[in-house]
Amino acid sequence: MKISVFSVENCQEFGQRQTTDETTMFRFSLFLLFLLIFYQTVNPDTHKYGSETEVDRLLNVKVCPKMPIMKNVTKEKLLGFWYCYATTPLPFERYQRRCASYNVKDSPYFNTSILYTDYHAITITYFCDYIKEKETFRRKLRILTRTRTPMYSTILDATVFLLNENFPIKTLVFLRSEAYCFEWYTLKFETALRPVNFEAPFNQRDY
């Protein structure tokens, strides 16, 4: 009987410890989300495109850092609509809400630019392009989601991944509900016109 009582007590202690761990993780998740919000409100001028800013100094590098680009990506699973929920600064301030469509039938993009994806909720793309005029490389990153209003846990997963890869999170502009959308698709015949019912839903809101 003593063995049985001892086992129950240990189970209760384990359950309490597990609950404490879950509470700690939840608080840590909220803390990370707070950091994201803080970075986006502390100094909006740092994200203006043009003159050299702190963001530019973080993204313009002499040598591209090594990043774990995914290999053997299943392109077919990534087809469809995506929304650019967060991005490094773009050379324009207003983002079109209409969706653009891209035929990626023979595109090498998926073998060179997918940093992370779970295929159904989130994808992170990454580039490091040489800018001849400045004789430097520019790091570009996008966090893509399947909707303009993804789950917080989805964004948290992306944030933790980028922190682990030492990517400067504060360089990202979180477009949130203003995220622009696009579609990746493939055509069997390049000369054939695309049926109207397959075109991107221009100016269509999903909320």
C-alpha positions in Angstrom: 0.0 0.0 0.0 2.9 2.4 0.8 4.3 1.8 -2.7 0.9 2.7 -4.2 0.6 5.9 -2.1 4.1 6.9 -2.9 3.4 6.5 -6.7 0.3 8.6 -6.5 2.1 11.4 -4.6 4.9 11.3 -7.2 2.4 11.6 -10.0 0.8 14.6 -8.3 4.2 16.2 -7.8 5.1 15.5 -11.5 1.7 17.0 -12.6 2.4 20.2 -10.6 5.9 20.4 -12.0 4.5 20.0 -15.5 1.9 22.7 -14.9 4.6 25.0 -13.7 6.7 24.4 -16.8 3.7 25.1 -19.0 3.0 28.3 -17.2 6.7 29.3 -17.6 6.6 28.6 -21.3 3.3 30.6 -21.7 4.9 33.6 -19.9 8.0 33.3 -22.0 5.8 33.3 -25.2 4.0 36.4 -24.0 7.3 38.1 -23.3 8.5 37.4 -26.9 5.3 38.8 -28.3 5.8 41.9 -26.2 9.3 42.3 -27.6 7.9 42.1 -31.1 5.4 44.8 -30.4 8.0 46.9 -28.6 10.4 46.7 -31.6 7.7 47.8 -33.9 6.7 50.9 -31.9 9.9 52.1 -30.3 11.2 54.0 -33.3 9.3 53.7 -36.6 11.8 56.0 -38.4 14.4 53.2 -38.3 12.3 51.4 -41.0 12.2 54.2 -43.5 13.8 53.3 -46.8 16.4 55.7 -48.1 19.2 57.2 -46.0 21.4 54.9 -43.9 19.7 53.8 -40.8 20.4 51.3 -38.0 18.3 48.8 -39.9 20.4 49.3 -43.0 23.6 48.8 -41.0 22.2 45.5 -39.7 21.0 44.3 -43.1 23.9 45.5 -45.3 26.8 43.1 -44.8 30.2 42.6 -46.5 29.8 38.8 -46.4 26.5 36.9 -46.4 26.1 35.0 -43.1 25.5 31.2 -43.4 21.8 30.4 -43.1 20.2 26.9 -43.1 18.4 27.1 -46.5 16.1 24.1 -46.8 16.9 21.4 -49.3 14.5 19.1 -51.2 11.5 21.4 -50.6 8.2 20.0 -51.9 7.1 22.8 -54.1 3.7 21.4 -54.7 2.8 21.8 -51.0 3.7 25.5 -51.1 1.5 26.4 -54.1 -1.5 28.7 -53.4 -2.0 32.0 -51.6 0.4 33.5 -49.1 0.5 36.8 -47.2 3.6 38.7 -46.4 3.0 39.1 -42.7 6.4 40.6 -42.0 9.3 41.7 -44.1 12.6 43.5 -44.1 12.0 47.1 -45.4 10.9 47.4 -49.1 11.6 50.4 -51.4 8.0 51.6 -51.0 5.8 52.6 -48.1 2.4 51.6 -49.4 1.5 48.0 -50.0 -1.1 47.0 -52.6 -3.9 44.8 -51.2 -4.5 43.2 -54.5 -3.0 39.7 -55.0 -0.3 39.0 -57.6 0.1 35.6 -59.3 3.5 33.9 -60.2 4.0 30.9 -62.4 6.7 28.9 -60.6 6.7 25.9 -62.9 10.4 26.0 -63.7 11.6 28.3 -60.9 14.7 27.4 -58.9 13.4 29.7 -56.2 12.3 26.8 -53.9 15.8 25.3 -53.9 17.6 28.5 -52.9 15.3 30.7 -50.9 13.2 28.7 -48.4 14.6 29.2 -44.9 11.8 27.5 -43.1 8.3 26.1 -43.7 5.8 23.8 -42.2 3.9 23.8 -45.5 0.5 24.7 -44.1 0.7 27.8 -42.0 4.1 29.6 -42.3 7.1 30.0 -44.6 10.2 32.1 -44.2 12.1 33.1 -47.3 15.6 34.5 -47.3 17.9 36.3 -49.9 21.3 37.8 -49.6 21.9 39.8 -52.8 24.9 41.8 -53.9 24.3 45.5 -54.5 27.0 46.7 -56.9 26.4 50.4 -56.3 27.2 50.0 -52.6 29.6 47.1 -52.9 27.8 45.2 -50.2 25.3 42.5 -49.7 21.7 43.1 -48.6 19.9 40.6 -46.5 16.1 40.2 -47.3 13.7 38.1 -45.3 9.9 37.6 -45.5 7.6 35.8 -43.0 4.7 34.4 -45.1 1.4 33.1 -43.6 -1.6 31.6 -45.2 -3.9 34.3 -43.8 -3.6 37.9 -42.8 -4.5 36.9 -39.2 -2.4 33.9 -38.3 -2.3 32.3 -34.9 0.1 33.9 -32.4 1.7 30.6 -31.9 2.6 30.5 -35.6 4.3 33.9 -35.4 6.0 32.8 -32.2 7.5 29.7 -33.9 8.9 31.9 -36.7 10.3 34.3 -34.1 12.0 31.6 -32.1 13.5 30.1 -35.3 15.0 33.5 -36.3 16.3 34.2 -32.9 18.1 30.9 -32.9 19.6 31.8 -36.3 20.7 35.2 -34.9 18.7 37.1 -37.4 18.0 40.8 -36.2 14.3 40.6 -35.5 14.0 44.4 -35.1 14.7 44.9 -38.8 11.4 43.4 -39.7 8.3 45.5 -40.5 5.2 43.6 -39.3 2.4 44.4 -41.9 -0.2 42.3 -40.0 -3.6 43.0 -41.5 -2.0 45.2 -44.2 0.0 42.2 -45.5 0.1 42.0 -49.3 -0.8 38.7 -50.9 0.4 36.7 -53.8 -0.1 33.2 -55.3 2.4 30.6 -56.5 1.0 28.3 -59.2 2.1 26.1 -62.1 0.9 25.9 -65.6 1.1 22.7 -67.8 1.1 24.7 -71.0 2.9 28.0 -71.1 0.9 29.3 -74.1 -2.5 28.6 -72.7 -4.5 31.4 -71.1 -5.3 30.9 -67.5 -9.0 30.3 -66.8 -10.7 33.3 -65.1 -11.8 31.3 -62.1 -8.1 30.6 -61.3 -7.0 34.2 -61.2 -6.0 35.9 -58.0 -8.9 37.5 -56.1 -8.0 41.2 -56.6 -8.9 43.4 -53.7 -10.6 40.6 -51.9 -10.6 40.9 -48.2 -10.4 37.8 -46.0 -11.7 39.4 -42.8 
